[in-house]
Amino acid sequence: MNRKKATIVTYGCQMNVNETAKMKKLLEENGYDIIDDIHNSDAVFLNTCTVRGGAAGKIEGKLGNLKTIKNSRNGNLIIGVTGCVAQEEKEHLLKRAPYIDIVLGNQNISQLPEIMEKILDGEIEHAVLTNNEDELPPRIDANFGDGITASVAINYGCNNFCTYCIVPYVRGRERSVPLEDIVADVRQYIKKGYKDILLLGQNVNSYGQDFTESSEIKFSKLLDEICKIDGDYWIRYVSPHPKDLTTDVLEIMAKYPEKIASNMHLPVQSGSTEILKKMNRKYTKENYLKLVDNIKDILPNISLTTDIIVGFPGETEENFLDTLDVVRKVQYENAYMFKYSIREGTPAATMEGQIPEDVKQERLLRLMEVQNESAKNISLSYVGKTVKVLVEGPSRRNEEKMTGRISENKVVIFKGDHSLKGTFVKVKIVTAKTWTLYGELV
């Protein structure tokens, strides 16, 4: 019997990547091979993101392509929309695009095989499942494909209500996964051979805050328990919120330098205290810089990365210069820099002082220039050093070269055998560019 084929197109954050991996596993267990070609698939799912306007626009275009393919096959194609757009729009998505068969929210992934079976059997024509947003989803095994990086969700939802962000409205309130479930998942993936374990949450630092008041379980305790697992691996996590990052987490990172990667993603969003207040970030420029000093005191070799939004409503040139000042002082290894985009349903969407597109673009280019200089200087500082590299596979540009990442999450290219994929090796850095290090196998 021929197995059917399915494709999942993933947009957005690491949480979406994690949920795609779970969907892959469910589909494989129910008779589907996962392929990349939507033209040869029996079912195509768009796992969507609604954080930025650009992501939503891409989804509209892809749905148009799928409609054309479905029409050419007389309707013989299951089209599903999952993720945050599904969670946000619910039944409205079907009204706009009635050729969609399945609308599946973040919390309802486990129901995918059952719903597909009902559609194929003709029991139902469409399905919209977007409930349970305030409950913990069932634990589902996942297929991460590369055998190197596995991710584990430690909490879901968000209580912060940053004024530009739609996430709390579509993913619900914060819910923490029981510690023993997370440790069991991590142990399972390490046993399977994964070397890079990524802990996920909208705000990992608030892990455990929704447990009973008497509970001593918090993020530092979780890290401590995971690091007791035997094996050759490292732990990374995204994303912490600066207002909740406590010294005990830094001390645990210092305790396990071989187990916890020397990289921290610390979103600043803006360097202006005035704009941070409008964003409802609950810290000031001075708070943030003081926190960075504390991090570097306890973890002197830490690599810091960040998220920055330019052109937030009301941002003046002086506000923007504050952001440049923070970037120069912190010296980020990398930064994800975006122009503010309106998300309907958020407070910032209706704020006065929306910034013209040309001003946003000009500020973004200036910011990128400052950040790129910082990234280049940091990259050059690795020249002559020998670093531990997790080998991810052959370089896409040159099959004779291998690519991997160091603990600081920097990309390294070096000459090596394909059999090294999935192992840790030592590489001496010879040259460096802004984003990439080049070295020789030791």
C-alpha positions as CSV (number, residue, x, y, z in Angstrom):
1,M,0.0,0.0,0.0
2,N,1.4,3.4,-1.0
3,R,1.9,5.8,1.8
4,K,0.5,9.3,1.4
5,K,2.6,12.4,1.4
6,A,2.4,15.5,3.5
7,T,4.2,18.9,3.6
8,I,4.4,21.3,6.5
9,V,5.5,24.9,5.7
10,T,6.7,26.6,8.9
11,Y,6.7,30.3,9.6
12,G,7.8,32.2,12.7
13,C,9.4,31.3,16.0
14,Q,11.2,28.3,17.5
15,M,7.9,27.3,19.2
16,N,6.4,26.9,15.7
17,V,9.4,24.8,14.7
18,N,8.8,22.6,17.8
19,E,5.1,22.2,16.9
20,T,5.9,21.3,13.3
21,A,8.2,18.6,14.6
22,K,5.3,17.1,16.6
23,M,3.0,17.3,13.6
24,K,5.5,15.5,11.5
25,K,5.7,12.7,14.0
26,L,1.9,12.4,14.2
27,L,1.5,12.3,10.4
28,E,4.3,9.7,10.0
29,E,2.6,7.5,12.6
30,N,-0.6,7.7,10.6
31,G,0.7,6.7,7.2
32,Y,2.3,9.8,5.7
33,D,5.8,10.5,4.4
34,I,6.9,14.1,5.0
35,I,8.2,15.8,1.8
36,D,9.0,19.4,0.8
37,D,7.2,19.6,-2.5
38,I,3.7,20.9,-2.1
39,H,2.9,19.9,-5.8
40,N,3.3,16.2,-4.9
41,S,1.6,16.3,-1.5
42,D,-1.7,14.9,-0.5
43,A,-1.9,17.3,2.4
44,V,-0.2,20.6,3.0
45,F,-0.2,22.5,6.3
46,L,0.9,26.1,6.9
47,N,2.2,26.4,10.4
48,T,1.7,30.2,10.8
49,C,3.0,33.2,12.6
50,T,1.2,36.4,13.3
51,V,3.8,38.4,15.2
52,R,4.8,40.6,12.3
53,G,2.8,41.8,9.3
54,G,5.3,40.4,6.8
55,A,4.7,36.8,8.0
56,A,1.0,37.2,7.6
57,G,1.4,38.4,4.1
58,K,3.5,35.4,3.1
59,I,0.8,33.1,4.3
60,E,-1.8,34.8,2.1
61,G,0.4,34.3,-1.0
62,K,1.0,30.6,-0.1
63,L,-2.7,30.0,0.4
64,G,-3.3,31.3,-3.1
65,N,-0.8,28.8,-4.5
66,L,-2.5,26.0,-2.7
67,K,-5.9,27.0,-3.9
68,T,-4.6,26.8,-7.5
69,I,-3.1,23.3,-6.9
70,K,-6.3,22.1,-5.2
71,N,-8.5,23.3,-8.1
72,S,-6.2,21.5,-10.6
73,R,-6.8,18.3,-8.8
74,N,-10.6,18.6,-8.5
75,G,-10.3,19.3,-4.8
76,N,-8.1,16.3,-3.9
77,L,-5.7,18.1,-1.6
78,I,-6.1,18.7,2.2
79,I,-5.1,22.2,3.1
80,G,-4.6,23.0,6.8
81,V,-3.7,26.2,8.6
82,T,-2.1,25.8,12.1
83,G,-0.3,28.0,14.5
84,C,-1.0,31.6,15.6
85,V,-3.0,32.8,12.6
86,A,-5.3,29.8,13.1
87,Q,-5.6,30.6,16.8
88,E,-6.3,34.3,16.1
89,E,-8.7,34.1,13.2
90,K,-10.5,30.8,13.9
91,E,-13.7,30.5,11.8
92,H,-13.0,33.8,10.0
93,L,-10.2,32.1,8.1
94,L,-12.7,29.7,6.5
95,K,-14.9,32.6,5.5
96,R,-12.0,34.3,3.7
97,A,-10.6,31.0,2.2
98,P,-13.4,28.3,2.1
99,Y,-11.0,25.9,0.3
100,I,-9.1,25.4,3.6
101,D,-10.1,22.1,5.2
102,I,-8.5,22.3,8.7
103,V,-7.9,25.3,11.0
104,L,-6.0,24.0,14.0
105,G,-4.9,26.0,17.0
106,N,-1.6,25.7,18.9
107,Q,-3.2,23.6,21.6
108,N,-5.0,21.1,19.4
109,I,-2.2,19.5,17.5
110,S,-2.8,16.1,19.0
111,Q,-6.2,16.0,17.3
112,L,-4.7,16.2,13.8
113,P,-4.9,12.5,12.8
114,E,-8.5,12.1,14.0
115,I,-9.6,15.2,12.1
116,M,-7.9,14.2,8.9
117,E,-9.5,10.8,9.0
118,K,-12.9,12.3,9.4
119,I,-12.4,14.6,6.4
120,L,-11.0,11.8,4.2
121,D,-14.0,9.6,5.2
122,G,-16.4,12.3,4.3
123,E,-17.8,12.6,7.9
124,I,-17.1,16.4,7.9
125,E,-16.2,18.9,5.3
126,H,-14.2,21.4,7.4
127,A,-12.8,21.5,10.9
128,V,-12.0,24.4,13.2
129,L,-10.3,23.5,16.4
130,T,-8.9,26.4,18.4
131,N,-10.0,25.8,22.0
132,N,-8.0,24.7,25.1
133,E,-5.8,27.8,24.9
134,D,-5.5,27.9,28.6
135,E,-4.6,24.3,29.1
136,L,-1.4,22.4,28.7
137,P,-1.3,20.4,25.4
138,P,-0.6,16.7,25.6
139,R,3.1,15.7,25.5
140,I,3.8,14.5,21.9
141,D,7.0,12.9,20.6
142,A,8.6,14.9,17.8
143,N,10.6,14.3,14.6
144,F,13.2,17.1,14.4
145,G,14.8,15.7,11.3
146,D,18.4,16.6,11.6
147,G,19.1,14.4,14.7
148,I,21.2,17.2,16.2
149,T,18.8,19.9,17.7
150,A,15.7,19.0,19.7
151,S,13.5,21.6,21.4
152,V,11.3,21.2,24.5
153,A,8.5,23.6,25.4
154,I,8.8,24.4,29.1
155,N,5.9,26.8,29.3
156,Y,3.2,28.2,27.0
157,G,1.5,31.5,26.7
158,C,2.5,34.9,28.0
159,N,1.3,37.3,30.8
160,N,3.4,40.3,29.8
161,F,1.1,42.1,27.3
162,C,3.8,44.2,25.5
163,T,1.7,46.7,23.6
164,Y,3.0,45.7,20.2
165,C,2.5,41.9,20.6
166,I,-0.4,39.7,19.7
167,V,1.0,36.5,21.4
168,P,-0.8,36.7,24.8
169,Y,-4.1,37.0,22.9
170,V,-3.5,34.0,20.7
171,R,-1.5,31.7,23.0
172,G,-3.3,32.4,26.2
173,R,-1.9,32.9,29.8
174,E,1.3,31.4,31.0
175,R,1.2,27.7,31.9
176,S,4.3,25.8,33.0
177,V,4.9,22.2,32.2
178,P,5.7,19.9,35.2
179,L,9.4,19.7,35.8
180,E,9.5,15.9,35.7
181,D,7.9,15.9,32.2
182,I,10.5,18.3,30.9
183,V,13.4,16.3,32.3
184,A,11.9,13.1,30.9
185,D,11.7,14.7,27.4
186,V,15.3,16.0,27.6
187,R,16.6,12.7,28.8
188,Q,14.7,11.0,25.9
189,Y,16.2,13.2,23.2
190,I,19.7,12.9,24.6
191,K,19.3,9.1,24.6
192,K,18.3,9.4,20.9
193,G,21.5,11.2,20.2
194,Y,20.5,14.9,20.1
195,K,23.4,17.1,21.1
196,D,21.7,20.5,21.2
197,I,18.6,20.9,23.5
198,L,16.6,24.1,23.2
199,L,14.2,25.0,26.0
200,L,11.3,27.1,24.7
201,G,8.9,29.5,26.2
202,Q,7.5,33.0,25.5
203,N,9.2,33.9,28.7
204,V,11.4,31.1,30.1
205,N,12.3,33.1,33.2
206,S,8.7,33.0,34.5
207,Y,8.8,29.2,34.5
208,G,7.1,27.9,37.6
209,Q,5.5,31.1,38.7
210,D,2.0,29.6,38.0
211,F,2.7,26.7,40.4
212,T,1.5,26.9,44.0
213,E,3.0,29.7,46.2
214,S,4.8,27.1,48.3
215,S,6.5,25.5,45.2
216,E,10.3,26.0,45.0
217,I,10.3,25.0,41.4
218,K,11.6,27.8,39.2
219,F,13.7,28.2,36.0
220,S,17.1,27.9,37.8
221,K,15.9,24.7,39.5
222,L,14.8,23.3,36.1
223,L,18.2,24.1,34.6
224,D,20.0,22.4,37.5
225,E,17.9,19.2,37.2
226,I,18.5,19.0,33.5
227,C,22.2,19.5,33.8
228,K,22.4,16.4,36.0
229,I,21.5,14.2,33.1
230,D,24.6,12.3,31.8
231,G,25.7,12.8,28.2
232,D,27.6,15.0,25.9
233,Y,25.2,17.8,25.0
234,W,24.5,21.5,25.7
235,I,21.4,23.3,26.7
236,R,20.2,26.6,25.2
237,Y,17.0,28.5,26.0
238,V,14.8,31.3,24.4
239,S,13.6,33.8,25.3
240,P,14.2,35.3,28.8
241,H,12.5,38.6,29.7
242,P,14.9,41.1,31.2
243,K,12.5,42.0,34.0
244,D,12.5,38.3,35.2
245,L,16.1,37.3,34.8
246,T,17.5,36.6,38.2
247,T,21.0,36.0,39.6
248,D,20.3,32.4,40.5
249,V,19.9,31.5,36.8
250,L,23.2,33.1,36.1
251,E,24.8,31.2,38.9
252,I,23.5,27.9,37.6
253,M,24.9,28.8,34.1
254,A,28.3,29.4,35.8
255,K,28.0,26.1,37.6
256,Y,27.6,24.1,34.4
257,P,29.8,25.8,31.7
258,E,30.1,22.6,29.7
259,K,26.3,21.9,29.8
260,I,24.7,25.3,29.3
261,A,25.7,27.1,26.1
262,S,27.5,30.4,26.6
263,N,24.9,32.4,24.7
264,M,21.9,34.4,26.0
265,H,19.2,36.0,23.9
266,L,18.1,39.0,25.9
267,P,15.5,41.1,24.0
268,V,15.9,44.8,24.6
269,Q,13.4,46.0,22.0
270,S,14.4,49.7,22.5
271,G,17.1,51.6,24.3
272,S,14.8,54.4,25.3
273,T,13.1,54.4,28.7
274,E,10.3,56.5,27.3
275,I,9.6,54.0,24.5
276,L,10.1,51.0,26.8
277,K,7.3,52.4,29.0
278,K,5.0,52.7,25.9
279,M,5.9,49.1,25.0
280,N,5.0,48.0,28.6
281,R,8.3,46.3,28.9
282,K,8.6,47.0,32.7
283,Y,12.3,48.0,32.8
284,T,14.3,51.1,32.0
285,K,17.4,51.6,29.9
286,E,19.4,51.9,33.1
287,N,17.8,48.6,34.5
288,Y,18.8,46.8,31.3
289,L,22.4,48.0,31.3
290,K,22.8,47.2,34.9
291,L,21.5,43.7,34.2
292,V,24.0,43.3,31.4
293,D,26.8,44.3,33.7
294,N,25.6,41.7,36.3
295,I,25.5,39.0,33.5
296,K,29.0,39.8,32.4
297,D,30.4,39.8,35.9
298,I,29.1,36.3,36.6
299,L,29.5,35.0,33.0
300,P,32.5,36.9,31.6
301,N,32.5,34.8,28.4
302,I,28.8,35.1,27.6
303,S,27.7,36.0,24.1
304,L,24.6,38.2,24.1
305,T,22.1,38.5,21.3
306,T,18.9,40.6,21.2
307,D,15.7,41.8,19.4
308,I,15.2,45.5,18.5
309,I,12.2,47.3,17.1
310,V,12.8,50.6,15.3
311,G,10.0,53.1,14.5
312,F,7.7,52.3,17.4
313,P,4.8,54.8,17.6
314,G,6.1,58.1,19.1
315,E,9.8,57.2,18.7
316,T,11.8,60.5,18.3
317,E,15.3,60.8,17.0
318,E,16.5,61.2,20.6
319,N,14.8,57.9,21.6
320,F,16.4,56.2,18.6
321,L,19.9,57.5,19.7
322,D,19.3,55.9,23.1
323,T,18.9,52.5,21.2
324,L,22.1,53.1,19.4
325,D,23.8,53.9,22.7
326,V,22.7,50.6,24.2
327,V,23.9,48.6,21.2
328,R,27.3,50.3,21.4
329,K,27.6,49.7,25.2
330,V,26.4,46.1,25.3
331,Q,28.3,44.9,22.1
332,Y,25.8,42.2,21.0
333,E,27.2,39.3,19.0
334,N,24.0,39.3,16.9
335,A,20.7,41.2,16.8
336,Y,17.4,40.6,15.1
337,M,16.3,44.1,14.0
338,F,12.9,44.9,12.7
339,K,10.8,47.9,11.7
340,Y,7.7,48.2,13.8
341,S,4.7,46.8,12.0
342,I,1.1,47.2,13.1
343,R,-0.7,44.1,14.5
344,E,-4.4,44.7,14.7
345,G,-5.8,44.1,18.2
346,T,-2.8,45.4,20.1
347,P,-2.7,48.7,21.9
348,A,0.2,50.0,19.8
349,A,-1.9,49.7,16.6
350,T,-4.0,52.7,17.6
351,M,-1.3,54.8,19.3
352,E,-0.7,58.3,18.1
353,G,2.6,59.2,16.4
354,Q,2.9,56.3,13.9
355,I,6.3,56.6,12.2
356,P,6.5,57.0,8.4
357,E,7.9,54.0,6.6
358,D,10.9,56.0,5.2
359,V,11.9,57.1,8.7
360,K,11.7,53.5,9.9
361,Q,13.8,52.3,7.0
362,E,16.5,55.0,7.5
363,R,16.7,54.2,11.3
364,L,16.9,50.5,10.6
365,L,19.8,51.0,8.2
366,R,21.7,53.1,10.8
367,L,21.1,50.6,13.5
368,M,22.3,47.7,11.3
369,E,25.5,49.6,10.6
370,V,26.3,50.0,14.3
371,Q,25.4,46.4,15.1
372,N,27.3,45.0,12.2
373,E,30.5,46.8,13.4
374,S,30.0,45.3,16.8
375,A,29.4,41.8,15.4
376,K,32.5,42.0,13.1
377,N,34.8,43.1,16.0
378,I,33.5,40.2,18.2
379,S,34.1,37.7,15.3
380,L,37.6,39.0,14.8
381,S,38.3,38.4,18.6
382,Y,37.9,34.6,18.0
383,V,40.9,34.5,15.5
384,G,43.7,32.3,17.0
385,K,41.4,30.7,19.5
386,T,40.5,27.0,19.6
387,V,36.8,26.4,20.0
388,K,34.4,23.5,20.6
389,V,32.1,23.1,17.6
390,L,28.9,21.0,17.2
391,V,29.0,19.9,13.6
392,E,25.7,20.3,11.8
393,G,26.7,18.9,8.4
394,P,28.2,19.9,5.0
395,S,28.3,23.6,4.1
396,R,25.7,24.4,1.5
397,R,28.2,26.3,-0.6
398,N,31.0,23.7,-0.5
399,E,30.4,20.0,0.1
400,E,34.1,19.6,1.1
401,K,33.6,22.0,4.0
402,M,31.6,21.3,7.2
403,T,29.5,23.8,9.1
404,G,28.7,23.9,12.8
405,R,28.1,26.2,15.8
406,I,30.1,27.0,18.9
407,S,28.6,27.4,22.4
408,E,28.2,31.2,21.7
409,N,26.0,30.2,18.7
410,K,28.4,31.5,16.1
411,V,28.7,29.7,12.8
412,V,32.0,28.0,12.0
413,I,33.2,26.7,8.6
414,F,36.0,24.2,8.4
415,K,37.3,21.4,6.2
416,G,36.3,18.0,7.5
417,D,34.7,14.6,6.8
418,H,30.9,14.2,6.5
419,S,31.1,11.5,9.2
420,L,31.7,14.3,11.8
421,K,28.0,15.4,11.5
422,G,26.4,15.4,15.0
423,T,29.7,15.3,16.9
424,F,31.6,17.8,18.9
425,V,35.1,18.7,17.5
426,K,37.8,21.2,18.2
427,V,38.5,23.9,15.6
428,K,41.2,26.5,15.6
429,I,39.8,29.8,14.1
430,V,42.0,31.2,11.4
431,T,39.9,34.0,9.8
432,A,36.6,35.7,10.5
433,K,33.9,37.7,8.8
434,T,31.0,39.6,10.4
435,W,28.8,36.6,11.0
436,T,31.0,33.6,10.3
437,L,34.2,32.0,11.6
438,Y,36.6,29.9,9.5
439,G,39.0,27.4,11.0
440,E,41.0,24.2,10.8
441,L,40.1,21.0,12.5
442,V,42.4,20.3,15.5
